[in-house]
Amino acid sequence: DRSFQRGKVLNKEELEKVGSFARYADKDGDGIPYRTLPGTEHDAAAYFTRGTGHTPEAKYSERADNYQELLNRLDRKWETIKTMVPSPEVKLVKGAKLGLIYFGSTDLVIDEILSLADGEPCSQLRLKAYPFHSAVEEFIEQHNKILVIEQNQQGQMTELLRGAYPQWASRIFVETNCDGMPLCPEVLAHNLKEGGYLGH
C-alpha cells in the first residue's frame, strides 16, 4: 500500500473532505501529523514551515507553550514508532541465564560460535530496528546476563540498549570486534569463553 509507505498523506480529495489542514496537528494522538505532497492541487495543501518552534498550523512561534507541545508530540511519535518497527528474531532457550544480542551480518556466525564454545545454553536475539521493539526489553528482563556482540570499537548498540533500559544496564555487557575483518568464529568463541560468558 503506497499511501502507508509514504506516511499519512492527504491528497486533493481527502483535503476536500477534512475542510482544513494543519501540518503539525496531532489529530490521531500518535504524534504523527498528516502532510501533503508538493504539487497537490488544493488551496489548503501548501504550507511553510521551519525546523525550530512552530504552531500546529506550521506558523513560526517563539511561545514556550508551542515549543513544549512540539516536543510532547515528538515524544508521542517516538513511542508510536516503537510499535511499527520490525520485531527482532528471538530464539529462547528454556532456563538459559545468558542472552546474546546481535544484529546485521553477525547473524551468519552466531550458531558456529556457540558450537565452538560448547558452553551453557543461551538464548539469542537478532535486532532489526531502532527504536527498540518491546520484545527487546522482554528478552533482557528474562535473562541474568546479556552479551551484545558488535563489530565496532565503541559498542554503540550496547550504549543505546543501556540508555533505553537503564533498569537493566548493569546486566548488559559487550564484546566488540573491530580489526577490519569479518568475524572469526574461533576467535570470538575463545574470547567469550575467556571472558566467562560461555563455557563450563
N, CA, C and O atoms as a DFTB+ gen file, in Angstrom:
800 C
 N C O
     1  1       0.857      -1.188       0.000
     2  2       0.000       0.000       0.000
     3  2       0.893       1.237       0.000
     4  3       1.551       1.526       1.000
     5  1       0.921       1.964      -1.107
     6  2       1.837       3.098      -1.256
     7  2       1.548       4.223      -0.274
     8  3       2.477       4.877       0.200
     9  1       0.266       4.463       0.045
    10  2      -0.058       5.559       0.952
    11  2       0.496       5.302       2.343
    12  3       0.924       6.230       3.029
    13  1       0.486       4.019       2.766
    14  2       1.048       3.697       4.073
    15  2       2.558       3.884       4.064
    16  3       3.122       4.410       5.023
    17  1       3.215       3.462       2.999
    18  2       4.656       3.579       2.912
    19  2       5.109       5.035       2.901
    20  3       6.199       5.349       3.379
    21  1       4.293       5.911       2.366
    22  2       4.663       7.325       2.303
    23  2       4.210       8.087       3.542
    24  3       4.438       9.293       3.632
    25  1       3.590       7.432       4.476
    26  2       3.128       8.097       5.681
    27  2       1.682       8.543       5.562
    28  3       0.940       8.068       4.702
    29  1       1.297       9.449       6.422
    30  2      -0.093       9.928       6.471
    31  2      -0.239      11.135       5.542
    32  3      -0.133      12.285       5.969
    33  1      -0.482      10.845       4.272
    34  2      -0.524      11.871       3.229
    35  2      -1.969      12.155       2.827
    36  3      -2.750      11.234       2.589
    37  1      -2.313      13.438       2.754
    38  2      -3.640      13.855       2.297
    39  2      -3.557      14.287       0.836
    40  3      -2.748      15.141       0.475
    41  1      -4.409      13.682      -0.005
    42  2      -4.471      14.114      -1.401
    43  2      -5.593      15.137      -1.562
    44  3      -6.218      15.537      -0.580
    45  1      -5.846      15.556      -2.795
    46  2      -6.834      16.598      -3.077
    47  2      -8.214      16.201      -2.576
    48  3      -8.904      17.008      -1.953
    49  1      -8.621      14.964      -2.844
    50  2      -9.956      14.504      -2.445
    51  2     -10.096      14.465      -0.927
    52  3     -11.141      14.832      -0.389
    53  1      -9.061      14.029      -0.245
    54  2      -9.106      13.954       1.213
    55  2      -9.119      15.344       1.836
    56  3      -9.777      15.559       2.854
    57  1      -8.408      16.278       1.245
    58  2      -8.430      17.653       1.735
    59  2      -9.830      18.255       1.596
    60  3     -10.263      19.028       2.451
    61  1     -10.521      17.908       0.542
    62  2     -11.905      18.379       0.359
    63  2     -12.795      17.883       1.495
    64  3     -13.678      18.606       1.958
    65  1     -12.563      16.656       1.942
    66  2     -13.395      16.058       2.994
    67  2     -13.116      16.685       4.364
    68  3     -14.043      16.989       5.115
    69  1     -11.824      16.878       4.684
    70  2     -11.492      17.374       6.028
    71  2     -11.741      18.868       6.170
    72  3     -11.972      19.353       7.278
    73  1     -11.698      19.601       5.065
    74  2     -12.027      21.021       5.118
    75  2     -10.874      21.914       5.516
    76  3     -10.696      22.980       4.926
    77  1     -10.077      21.510       6.510
    78  2      -8.931      22.306       6.938
    79  2      -7.752      21.373       7.185
    80  3      -7.919      20.179       7.431
    81  1      -6.563      21.949       7.115
    82  2      -5.349      21.144       7.247
    83  2      -4.308      21.925       8.025
    84  3      -3.971      23.051       7.658
    85  1      -3.796      21.335       9.102
    86  2      -2.724      21.934       9.886
    87  2      -1.559      20.949       9.893
    88  3      -1.692      19.829      10.387
    89  1      -0.436      21.359       9.356
    90  2       0.685      20.443       9.100
    91  2       1.151      19.681      10.334
    92  3       1.536      18.517      10.219
    93  1       1.130      20.296      11.501
    94  2       1.662      19.635      12.690
    95  2       0.596      19.340      13.748
    96  3       0.917      19.150      14.921
    97  1      -0.651      19.304      13.338
    98  2      -1.722      18.951      14.273
    99  2      -1.732      17.437      14.470
   100  3      -1.699      16.672      13.507
   101  1      -1.776      17.024      15.722
   102  2      -1.759      15.592      16.052
   103  2      -3.194      15.091      16.164
   104  3      -3.703      14.895      17.267
   105  1      -3.837      14.886      15.033
   106  2      -5.256      14.524      15.006
   107  2      -5.540      13.162      15.621
   108  3      -6.598      12.966      16.219
   109  1      -4.605      12.210      15.484
   110  2      -4.842      10.835      15.936
   111  2      -4.232      10.519      17.298
   112  3      -4.424       9.426      17.831
   113  1      -3.496      11.481      17.860
   114  2      -2.895      11.245      19.170
   115  2      -1.686      10.334      19.160
   116  3      -1.228       9.903      20.218
   117  1      -1.149      10.026      17.953
   118  2       0.012       9.145      17.873
   119  2       1.310       9.901      17.621
   120  3       2.372       9.301      17.457
   121  1       1.209      11.248      17.593
   122  2       2.401      12.059      17.391
   123  2       2.803      12.218      15.940
   124  3       3.763      12.929      15.644
   125  1       2.090      11.568      15.022
   126  2       2.443      11.616      13.603
   127  2       1.398      12.441      12.860
   128  3       0.292      11.950      12.635
   129  1       1.708      13.666      12.473
   130  2       0.737      14.512      11.776
   131  2       0.550      14.088      10.315
   132  3       1.375      13.374       9.746
   133  1      -0.532      14.538       9.740
   134  2      -0.752      14.350       8.310
   135  2       0.052      15.392       7.541
   136  3       0.412      16.438       8.080
   137  1       0.323      15.094       6.289
   138  2       1.050      16.037       5.454
   139  2       0.494      15.986       4.040
   140  3      -0.291      15.102       3.697
   141  1       0.908      16.938       3.235
   142  2       0.572      16.956       1.814
   143  2       1.863      16.930       1.017
   144  3       2.930      17.269       1.528
   145  1       1.755      16.527      -0.234
   146  2       2.931      16.482      -1.100
   147  2       2.978      17.727      -1.984
   148  3       1.930      18.254      -2.359
   149  1       4.171      18.202      -2.322
   150  2       4.282      19.347      -3.225
   151  2       3.532      19.093      -4.533
   152  3       3.621      18.009      -5.110
   153  1       2.807      20.088      -4.982
   154  2       2.070      19.961      -6.223
   155  2       0.634      19.518      -6.070
   156  3      -0.091      19.424      -7.060
   157  1       0.200      19.241      -4.832
   158  2      -1.192      18.861      -4.616
   159  2      -2.093      20.043      -4.972
   160  3      -1.917      21.142      -4.445
   161  1      -3.051      19.820      -5.859
   162  2      -3.886      20.916      -6.374
   163  2      -5.057      21.207      -5.440
   164  3      -6.195      20.812      -5.695
   165  1      -4.747      21.900      -4.366
   166  2      -5.785      22.308      -3.413
   167  2      -5.262      23.499      -2.634
   168  3      -4.088      23.535      -2.266
   169  1      -6.123      24.471      -2.381
   170  2      -5.697      25.692      -1.695
   171  2      -5.171      25.431      -0.292
   172  3      -4.338      26.189       0.205
   173  1      -5.646      24.369       0.355
   174  2      -5.222      24.086       1.729
   175  2      -3.971      23.219       1.798
   176  3      -3.474      22.923       2.885
   177  1      -3.461      22.812       0.637
   178  2      -2.354      21.849       0.630
   179  2      -1.012      22.481       0.985
   180  3      -0.169      21.836       1.608
   181  1      -0.808      23.734       0.593
   182  2       0.503      24.355       0.776
   183  2       0.721      24.786       2.224
   184  3      -0.219      25.168       2.921
   185  1       1.952      24.719       2.653
   186  2       2.311      25.203       3.984
   187  2       3.774      25.614       3.975
   188  3       4.562      25.141       3.156
   189  1       4.124      26.502       4.895
   190  2       5.502      26.951       5.050
   191  2       5.922      26.625       6.467
   192  3       5.179      26.890       7.411
   193  1       7.099      26.057       6.627
   194  2       7.489      25.665       7.972
   195  2       8.980      25.878       8.165
   196  3       9.693      26.287       7.249
   197  1       9.435      25.594       9.377
   198  2      10.842      25.709       9.724
   199  2      11.178      24.624      10.730
   200  3      10.278      23.956      11.239
   201  1      12.438      24.440      11.020
   202  2      12.851      23.318      11.850
   203  2      12.758      23.553      13.338
   204  3      12.852      22.599      14.110
   205  1      12.574      24.803      13.775
   206  2      12.509      25.045      15.214
   207  2      11.071      25.273      15.636
   208  3      10.191      24.517      15.224
   209  1      10.802      26.286      16.443
   210  2       9.469      26.471      17.006
   211  2       8.413      26.807      15.975
   212  3       8.598      27.702      15.151
   213  1       7.299      26.082      16.027
   214  2       6.171      26.407      15.172
   215  2       4.881      25.908      15.810
   216  3       4.898      25.069      16.711
   217  1       3.778      26.432      15.332
   218  2       2.458      26.032      15.819
   219  2       1.985      24.807      15.041
   220  3       2.630      24.404      14.073
   221  1       0.856      24.206      15.459
   222  2       0.303      23.093      14.668
   223  2       0.006      23.476      13.234
   224  3      -0.007      22.619      12.351
   225  1      -0.233      24.759      12.992
   226  2      -0.518      25.236      11.627
   227  2       0.755      25.562      10.847
   228  3       0.681      26.115       9.750
   229  1       1.918      25.225      11.401
   230  2       3.223      25.441      10.768
   231  2       3.621      26.902      10.728
   232  3       4.437      27.293       9.893
   233  1       3.064      27.722      11.613
   234  2       3.446      29.131      11.692
   235  2       4.581      29.300      12.695
   236  3       4.606      28.643      13.735
   237  1       5.508      30.178      12.377
   238  2       6.640      30.413      13.262
   239  2       6.168      30.907      14.622
   240  3       5.275      31.749      14.719
   241  1       6.785      30.368      15.673
   242  2       6.416      30.790      17.021
   243  2       7.600      30.664      17.965
   244  3       8.392      29.727      17.868
   245  1       7.708      31.618      18.877
   246  2       8.693      31.531      19.956
   247  2       8.010      31.366      21.303
   248  3       8.640      31.516      22.350
   249  1       6.723      31.056      21.276
   250  2       5.984      30.861      22.523
   251  2       6.415      29.549      23.197
   252  3       6.585      28.520      22.543
   253  1       6.583      29.618      24.502
   254  2       7.033      28.442      25.246
   255  2       6.035      27.286      25.156
   256  3       6.437      26.128      25.047
   257  1       4.734      27.599      25.200
   258  2       3.746      26.525      25.165
   259  2       3.735      25.824      23.803
   260  3       3.519      24.614      23.736
   261  1       3.966      26.569      22.721
   262  2       4.035      25.937      21.408
   263  2       5.251      25.021      21.292
   264  3       5.170      23.924      20.740
   265  1       6.367      25.489      21.819
   266  2       7.584      24.679      21.751
   267  2       7.443      23.410      22.593
   268  3       7.876      22.332      22.186
   269  1       6.829      23.554      23.777
   270  2       6.637      22.393      24.642
   271  2       5.715      21.369      23.988
   272  3       5.966      20.166      24.072
   273  1       4.655      21.835      23.342
   274  2       3.740      20.916      22.660
   275  2       4.433      20.219      21.498
   276  3       4.172      19.047      21.225
   277  1       5.323      20.944      20.809
   278  2       6.093      20.328      19.735
   279  2       6.920      19.162      20.269
   280  3       6.939      18.085      19.673
   281  1       7.602      19.377      21.393
   282  2       8.418      18.310      21.975
   283  2       7.552      17.171      22.497
   284  3       7.922      16.003      22.373
   285  1       6.399      17.501      23.080
   286  2       5.492      16.458      23.564
   287  2       5.002      15.587      22.407
   288  3       4.895      14.367      22.530
   289  1       4.706      16.240      21.281
   290  2       4.245      15.470      20.115
   291  2       5.351      14.550      19.610
   292  3       5.084      13.407      19.238
   293  1       6.590      15.040      19.594
   294  2       7.701      14.204      19.143
   295  2       7.900      13.008      20.070
   296  3       8.267      11.926      19.610
   297  1       7.664      13.190      21.364
   298  2       7.717      12.062      22.297
   299  2       6.656      11.022      21.949
   300  3       6.928       9.822      21.934
   301  1       5.434      11.502      21.668
   302  2       4.361      10.566      21.282
   303  2       4.711       9.854      19.981
   304  3       4.434       8.666      19.819
   305  1       5.315      10.583      19.068
   306  2       5.715       9.983      17.790
   307  2       6.745       8.879      18.003
   308  3       6.670       7.826      17.368
   309  1       7.701       9.115      18.890
   310  2       8.745       8.124      19.191
   311  2       8.126       6.853      19.759
   312  3       8.519       5.749      19.381
   313  1       7.160       7.001      20.666
   314  2       6.501       5.829      21.244
   315  2       5.684       5.083      20.193
   316  3       5.622       3.854      20.212
   317  1       5.058       5.819      19.280
   318  2       4.296       5.179      18.208
   319  2       5.207       4.380      17.292
   320  3       4.868       3.269      16.885
   321  1       6.355       4.943      16.970
   322  2       7.294       4.265      16.068
   323  2       7.717       2.920      16.635
   324  3       7.922       1.973      15.876
   325  1       7.850       2.815      17.943
   326  2       8.264       1.557      18.569
   327  2       7.299       0.420      18.256
   328  3       7.694      -0.746      18.236
   329  1       6.040       0.757      18.012
   330  2       5.049      -0.283      17.711
   331  2       5.028      -0.636      16.226
   332  3       4.341      -1.574      15.823
   333  1       5.776       0.109      15.407
   334  2       5.727      -0.079      13.958
   335  2       6.998      -0.692      13.376
   336  3       6.994      -1.170      12.242
   337  1       8.084      -0.679      14.146
   338  2       9.342      -1.213      13.633
   339  2       9.300      -2.740      13.568
   340  3       8.510      -3.362      14.278
   341  1      10.133      -3.349      12.731
   342  2      10.176      -4.816      12.671
   343  2      10.562      -5.419      14.016
   344  3      11.439      -4.902      14.708
   345  1       9.915      -6.497      14.375
   346  2      10.250      -7.171      15.629
   347  2      11.535      -7.975      15.454
   348  3      11.843      -8.414      14.346
   349  1      12.279      -8.171      16.527
   350  2      13.534      -8.920      16.416
   351  2      13.275     -10.414      16.236
   352  3      12.184     -10.907      16.525
   353  1      14.291     -11.124      15.755
   354  2      14.236     -12.581      15.711
   355  2      14.713     -13.097      17.064
   356  3      15.822     -12.784      17.495
   357  1      13.888     -13.875      17.723
   358  2      14.201     -14.344      19.074
   359  2      14.217     -15.863      19.114
   360  3      13.296     -16.519      18.626
   361  1      15.278     -16.418      19.702
   362  2      15.374     -17.860      19.949
   363  2      15.566     -18.040      21.449
   364  3      16.672     -17.883      21.965
   365  1      14.486     -18.370      22.141
   366  2      14.551     -18.545      23.586
   367  2      14.919     -19.986      23.936
   368  3      14.390     -20.933      23.355
   369  1      15.827     -20.133      24.887
   370  2      16.206     -21.442      25.398
   371  2      15.728     -21.528      26.841
   372  3      16.115     -20.715      27.680
   373  1      14.893     -22.505      27.120
   374  2      14.314     -22.634      28.451
   375  2      15.401     -22.765      29.516
   376  3      16.293     -23.606      29.406
   377  1      15.316     -21.938      30.530
   378  2      16.260     -21.986      31.633
   379  2      17.583     -21.271      31.384
   380  3      18.430     -21.230      32.276
   381  1      17.783     -20.707      30.194
   382  2      19.042     -20.026      29.887
   383  2      19.171     -18.747      30.710
   384  3      18.231     -17.957      30.798
   385  1      20.329     -18.554      31.303
   386  2      20.604     -17.346      32.073
   387  2      21.277     -16.270      31.223
   388  3      21.218     -15.084      31.546
   389  1      21.914     -16.695      30.142
   390  2      22.624     -15.773      29.258
   391  2      21.824     -15.557      27.981
   392  3      21.284     -16.496      27.396
   393  1      21.761     -14.299      27.566
   394  2      21.132     -13.968      26.302
   395  2      22.103     -13.217      25.411
   396  3      22.732     -12.255      25.851
   397  1      22.234     -13.645      24.164
   398  2      23.076     -12.952      23.197
   399  2      22.220     -12.009      22.363
   400  3      21.143     -12.381      21.899
   401  1      22.706     -10.791      22.178
   402  2      22.054      -9.844      21.279
   403  2      23.054      -9.464      20.204
   404  3      24.212      -9.167      20.495
   405  1      22.599      -9.475      18.955
   406  2      23.469      -9.139      17.826
   407  2      22.598      -8.573      16.714
   408  3      21.373      -8.532      16.834
   409  1      23.231      -8.140      15.637
   410  2      22.466      -7.529      14.547
   411  2      23.270      -7.612      13.260
   412  3      24.480      -7.839      13.280
   413  1      22.583      -7.425      12.145
   414  2      23.242      -7.414      10.851
   415  2      23.868      -8.747      10.476
   416  3      23.331      -9.808      10.794
   417  1      25.015      -8.684       9.791
   418  2      25.661      -9.892       9.272
   419  2      26.254     -10.771      10.367
   420  3      26.647     -11.904      10.090
   421  1      26.328     -10.283      11.597
   422  2      26.795     -11.111      12.712
   423  2      25.954     -12.374      12.839
   424  3      26.431     -13.400      13.322
   425  1      24.717     -12.295      12.407
   426  2      23.801     -13.436      12.461
   427  2      24.376     -14.672      11.782
   428  3      24.056     -15.797      12.166
   429  1      25.227     -14.470      10.772
   430  2      25.726     -15.584       9.966
   431  2      26.701     -16.487      10.714
   432  3      26.928     -17.621      10.292
   433  1      27.282     -16.012      11.811
   434  2      28.293     -16.813      12.508
   435  2      27.893     -17.191      13.929
   436  3      28.642     -17.896      14.605
   437  1      26.754     -16.747      14.391
   438  2      26.377     -16.982      15.789
   439  2      26.300     -18.468      16.118
   440  3      26.860     -18.911      17.121
   441  1      25.612     -19.241      15.281
   442  2      25.474     -20.679      15.577
   443  2      26.828     -21.370      15.617
   444  3      27.052     -22.244      16.455
   445  1      27.734     -20.990      14.723
   446  2      29.071     -21.597      14.719
   447  2      29.846     -21.207      15.968
   448  3      30.558     -22.033      16.540
   449  1      29.717     -19.971      16.393
   450  2      30.390     -19.524      17.614
   451  2      29.928     -20.340      18.814
   452  3      30.737     -20.796      19.621
   453  1      28.618     -20.515      18.918
   454  2      28.068     -21.260      20.049
   455  2      28.493     -22.716      20.000
   456  3      28.734     -23.327      21.041
   457  1      28.587     -23.277      18.803
   458  2      29.029     -24.665      18.655
   459  2      30.480     -24.823      19.097
   460  3      30.823     -25.799      19.765
   461  1      31.319     -23.881      18.734
   462  2      32.732     -23.939      19.100
   463  2      32.928     -23.693      20.593
   464  3      33.808     -24.287      21.214
   465  1      32.118     -22.829      21.155
   466  2      32.256     -22.514      22.582
   467  2      31.842     -23.691      23.444
   468  3      32.382     -23.892      24.532
   469  1      30.889     -24.464      22.961
   470  2      30.447     -25.672      23.649
   471  2      30.157     -25.400      25.125
   472  3      30.602     -26.133      26.009
   473  1      29.409     -24.343      25.366
   474  2      29.136     -23.964      26.746
   475  2      27.691     -24.131      27.126
   476  3      26.958     -24.908      26.515
   477  1      27.287     -23.399      28.135
   478  2      25.918     -23.469      28.602
   479  2      24.959     -22.933      27.549
   480  3      25.332     -22.068      26.757
   481  1      23.728     -23.437      27.530
   482  2      22.756     -22.943      26.545
   483  2      22.493     -21.457      26.757
   484  3      22.506     -20.965      27.886
   485  1      22.260     -20.765      25.677
   486  2      21.933     -19.352      25.786
   487  2      20.887     -18.995      24.740
   488  3      20.819     -19.604      23.672
   489  1      20.082     -18.005      25.067
   490  2      19.063     -17.512      24.150
   491  2      19.694     -16.499      23.197
   492  3      20.776     -15.974      23.458
   493  1      18.998     -16.231      22.087
   494  2      19.529     -15.324      21.081
   495  2      18.462     -14.327      20.643
   496  3      17.277     -14.650      20.575
   497  1      18.908     -13.111      20.349
   498  2      18.016     -12.096      19.803
   499  2      18.770     -11.309      18.738
   500  3      19.826     -10.733      18.997
   501  1      18.201     -11.297      17.533
   502  2      18.783     -10.504      16.450
   503  2      17.972      -9.228      16.279
   504  3      16.805      -9.267      15.887
   505  1      18.601      -8.100      16.576
   506  2      17.948      -6.799      16.433
   507  2      17.697      -6.485      14.958
   508  3      18.504      -6.810      14.087
   509  1      16.549      -5.839      14.706
   510  2      16.242      -5.451      13.332
   511  2      15.909      -3.975      13.187
   512  3      15.799      -3.477      12.067
   513  1      15.748      -3.264      14.307
   514  2      15.334      -1.867      14.182
   515  2      15.631      -1.090      15.456
   516  3      15.784      -1.648      16.542
   517  1      15.705       0.221      15.273
   518  2      15.794       1.171      16.379
   519  2      14.853       2.326      16.079
   520  3      14.892       2.837      14.959
   521  1      14.017       2.768      16.997
   522  2      13.970       2.393      18.412
   523  2      13.581       0.932      18.597
   524  3      13.036       0.294      17.696
   525  1      13.871       0.425      19.777
   526  2      13.730      -0.996      20.028
   527  2      12.272      -1.418      20.196
   528  3      11.477      -0.745      20.853
   529  1      11.953      -2.541      19.589
   530  2      10.649      -3.178      19.753
   531  2      10.490      -3.636      21.201
   532  3      11.487      -3.904      21.871
   533  1       9.261      -3.730      21.693
   534  2       9.011      -4.127      23.084
   535  2       9.578      -5.506      23.407
   536  3       9.869      -5.800      24.566
   537  1       9.737      -6.355      22.391
   538  2      10.270      -7.701      22.620
   539  2      11.714      -7.661      23.114
   540  3      12.174      -8.607      23.754
   541  1      12.433      -6.575      22.825
   542  2      13.824      -6.465      23.265
   543  2      13.890      -6.349      24.785
   544  3      14.698      -7.019      25.428
   545  1      13.043      -5.504      25.354
   546  2      13.035      -5.370      26.813
   547  2      12.610      -6.672      27.479
   548  3      13.172      -7.052      28.506
   549  1      11.633      -7.353      26.912
   550  2      11.188      -8.633      27.457
   551  2      12.336      -9.631      27.471
   552  3      12.503     -10.370      28.441
   553  1      13.122      -9.657      26.415
   554  2      14.261     -10.568      26.322
   555  2      15.291     -10.263      27.398
   556  3      15.768     -11.168      28.082
   557  1      15.634      -8.987      27.549
   558  2      16.627      -8.600      28.553
   559  2      16.146      -8.955      29.952
   560  3      16.914      -9.448      30.777
   561  1      14.870      -8.700      30.209
   562  2      14.312      -8.973      31.540
   563  2      14.353     -10.456      31.879
   564  3      14.449     -10.817      33.052
   565  1      14.282     -11.314      30.880
   566  2      14.206     -12.758      31.109
   567  2      15.556     -13.412      31.375
   568  3      15.605     -14.601      31.690
   569  1      16.657     -12.661      31.254
   570  2      17.982     -13.257      31.398
   571  2      18.821     -12.495      32.428
   572  3      18.697     -11.280      32.581
   573  1      19.674     -13.244      33.125
   574  2      20.514     -12.647      34.167
   575  2      21.645     -11.804      33.586
   576  3      22.081     -10.821      34.186
   577  1      22.107     -12.209      32.407
   578  2      23.216     -11.505      31.764
   579  2      22.943     -11.424      30.267
   580  3      22.493     -12.386      29.646
   581  1      23.225     -10.252      29.707
   582  2      23.055     -10.019      28.276
   583  2      24.414      -9.666      27.685
   584  3      25.106      -8.778      28.182
   585  1      24.787     -10.366      26.625
   586  2      26.034     -10.068      25.932
   587  2      25.707      -9.583      24.530
   588  3      25.060     -10.285      23.752
   589  1      26.160      -8.375      24.215
   590  2      25.933      -7.779      22.897
   591  2      27.207      -7.953      22.083
   592  3      28.284      -7.531      22.504
   593  1      27.082      -8.576      20.915
   594  2      28.229      -8.770      20.034
   595  2      28.183      -7.702      18.950
   596  3      27.208      -7.598      18.206
   597  1      29.260      -6.901      18.870
   598  2      29.274      -5.775      17.933
   599  2      30.559      -5.751      17.119
   600  3      31.623      -6.140      17.602
   601  1      30.446      -5.290      15.876
   602  2      31.616      -5.114      15.015
   603  2      31.959      -3.626      14.921
   604  3      31.890      -3.025      13.850
   605  1      32.325      -3.053      16.054
   606  2      32.804      -1.675      16.081
   607  2      33.656      -1.483      17.327
   608  3      33.748      -2.382      18.163
   609  1      34.261      -0.351      17.452
   610  2      35.208      -0.129      18.547
   611  2      34.546       0.294      19.848
   612  3      34.963      -0.127      20.927
   613  1      33.496       1.139      19.747
   614  2      32.939       1.734      20.955
   615  2      31.768       0.970      21.568
   616  3      31.420       1.220      22.722
   617  1      31.159       0.059      20.841
   618  2      29.982      -0.635      21.365
   619  2      28.767       0.273      21.395
   620  3      28.099       0.383      22.423
   621  1      28.472       0.931      20.265
   622  2      27.389       1.917      20.228
   623  2      26.022       1.308      20.519
   624  3      25.208       1.909      21.220
   625  1      25.767       0.106      19.977
   626  2      24.453      -0.507      20.201
   627  2      24.260      -0.835      21.678
   628  3      23.158      -0.700      22.212
   629  1      25.333      -1.264      22.332
   630  2      25.259      -1.551      23.763
   631  2      24.872      -0.306      24.548
   632  3      24.068      -0.374      25.478
   633  1      25.451       0.834      24.170
   634  2      25.117       2.078      24.853
   635  2      23.665       2.482      24.597
   636  3      23.006       3.017      25.489
   637  1      23.167       2.233      23.397
   638  2      21.755       2.512      23.109
   639  2      20.854       1.626      23.968
   640  3      19.837       2.089      24.485
   641  1      21.220       0.364      24.121
   642  2      20.428      -0.558      24.934
   643  2      20.449      -0.150      26.406
   644  3      19.412      -0.153      27.068
   645  1      21.611       0.195      26.908
   646  2      21.708       0.623      28.309
   647  2      20.923       1.906      28.541
   648  3      20.296       2.074      29.587
   649  1      20.957       2.812      27.564
   650  2      20.204       4.059      27.698
   651  2      18.708       3.846      27.628
   652  3      17.944       4.516      28.323
   653  1      18.288       2.908      26.784
   654  2      16.855       2.643      26.633
   655  2      16.293       1.898      27.834
   656  3      15.125       2.069      28.186
   657  1      17.130       1.064      28.469
   658  2      16.669       0.260      29.603
   659  2      17.629       0.418      30.782
   660  3      18.344      -0.523      31.126
   661  1      17.649       1.600      31.403
   662  2      18.600       1.834      32.487
   663  2      18.410       0.885      33.671
   664  3      19.354       0.615      34.413
   665  1      17.190       0.384      33.842
   666  2      16.955      -0.538      34.946
   667  2      17.667      -1.876      34.757
   668  3      17.851      -2.623      35.718
   669  1      18.072      -2.183      33.509
   670  2      18.772      -3.431      33.218
   671  2      20.216      -3.180      32.789
   672  3      20.903      -4.116      32.379
   673  1      20.687      -1.949      32.873
   674  2      22.000      -1.597      32.322
   675  2      23.136      -2.429      32.912
   676  3      24.089      -2.763      32.208
   677  1      23.042      -2.764      34.192
   678  2      24.134      -3.485      34.853
   679  2      24.268      -4.930      34.395
   680  3      25.270      -5.578      34.695
   681  1      23.283      -5.444      33.678
   682  2      23.369      -6.828      33.195
   683  2      23.717      -6.899      31.712
   684  3      23.755      -7.988      31.140
   685  1      23.969      -5.752      31.082
   686  2      24.268      -5.712      29.649
   687  2      25.760      -5.496      29.440
   688  3      26.304      -4.468      29.844
   689  1      26.423      -6.466      28.809
   690  2      27.853      -6.418      28.548
   691  2      28.090      -6.437      27.032
   692  3      27.176      -6.715      26.256
   693  1      29.316      -6.142      26.628
   694  2      29.597      -6.062      25.194
   695  2      30.884      -6.787      24.849
   696  3      31.839      -6.789      25.626
   697  1      30.897      -7.399      23.681
   698  2      32.090      -7.974      23.072
   699  2      32.262      -7.288      21.724
   700  3      31.489      -7.530      20.797
   701  1      33.279      -6.429      21.614
   702  2      33.487      -5.683      20.376
   703  2      34.577      -6.330      19.530
   704  3      35.526      -6.914      20.053
   705  1      34.425      -6.216      18.224
   706  2      35.409      -6.730      17.271
   707  2      35.587      -5.671      16.196
   708  3      34.631      -5.325      15.502
   709  1      36.805      -5.153      16.051
   710  2      36.998      -4.035      15.121
   711  2      38.362      -4.106      14.452
   712  3      39.080      -3.107      14.402
   713  1      38.728      -5.286      13.933
   714  2      40.014      -5.418      13.259
   715  2      39.905      -5.260      11.747
   716  3      40.875      -5.475      11.020
   717  1      38.712      -4.881      11.278
   718  2      38.529      -4.677       9.850
   719  2      38.254      -5.939       9.069
   720  3      38.092      -5.886       7.850
   721  1      38.199      -7.064       9.738
   722  2      37.953      -8.348       9.079
   723  2      36.591      -8.897       9.495
   724  3      36.049      -8.494      10.524
   725  1      36.032      -9.817       8.698
   726  2      34.783     -10.469       9.124
   727  2      34.995     -11.195      10.444
   728  3      36.116     -11.583      10.774
   729  1      33.934     -11.376      11.186
   730  2      34.042     -12.063      12.476
   731  2      34.611     -13.465      12.291
   732  3      34.181     -14.213      11.413
   733  1      35.567     -13.803      13.119
   734  2      36.157     -15.141      13.107
   735  2      35.517     -15.955      14.228
   736  3      35.738     -15.646      15.398
   737  1      34.735     -16.981      13.911
   738  2      34.049     -17.755      14.951
   739  2      34.997     -18.325      15.991
   740  3      34.686     -18.306      17.182
   741  1      36.167     -18.840      15.560
   742  2      37.102     -19.429      16.503
   743  2      37.612     -18.407      17.512
   744  3      37.676     -18.676      18.711
   745  1      37.973     -17.235      17.009
   746  2      38.489     -16.184      17.894
   747  2      37.402     -15.706      18.841
   748  3      37.647     -15.542      20.037
   749  1      36.213     -15.485      18.323
   750  2      35.147     -14.966      19.167
   751  2      34.716     -16.002      20.198
   752  3      34.444     -15.648      21.345
   753  1      34.649     -17.270      19.813
   754  2      34.307     -18.319      20.775
   755  2      35.342     -18.365      21.889
   756  3      34.990     -18.525      23.057
   757  1      36.623     -18.225      21.536
   758  2      37.686     -18.205      22.544
   759  2      37.517     -17.013      23.474
   760  3      37.630     -17.153      24.691
   761  1      37.243     -15.833      22.904
   762  2      37.090     -14.624      23.721
   763  2      35.911     -14.745      24.685
   764  3      35.993     -14.310      25.834
   765  1      34.820     -15.337      24.212
   766  2      33.637     -15.459      25.060
   767  2      33.873     -16.449      26.189
   768  3      33.387     -16.248      27.302
   769  1      34.614     -17.515      25.915
   770  2      34.936     -18.469      26.982
   771  2      35.909     -17.849      27.987
   772  3      35.752     -18.014      29.196
   773  1      36.912     -17.134      27.475
   774  2      37.878     -16.491      28.361
   775  2      37.220     -15.420      29.229
   776  3      37.605     -15.202      30.378
   777  1      36.223     -14.763      28.653
   778  2      35.511     -13.726      29.403
   779  2      34.494     -14.267      30.384
   780  3      33.876     -13.507      31.129
   781  1      34.318     -15.584      30.388
   782  2      33.381     -16.200      31.326
   783  2      31.930     -16.151      30.887
   784  3      31.033     -16.475      31.665
   785  1      31.689     -15.744      29.630
   786  2      30.316     -15.661      29.144
   787  2      29.801     -17.034      28.712
   788  3      28.632     -17.358      28.919
   789  1      30.689     -17.843      28.107
   790  2      30.326     -19.164      27.617
   791  2      31.347     -20.158      28.109
   792  3      32.464     -19.784      28.467
   793  1      30.983     -21.395      28.129
   794  2      31.910     -22.439      28.543
   795  2      31.673     -22.869      29.960
   796  3      31.177     -22.098      30.782
   797  1      32.018     -24.072      30.241
   798  2      31.781     -24.641      31.578
   799  2      32.901     -24.248      32.527
   800  3      32.880     -24.630      33.697
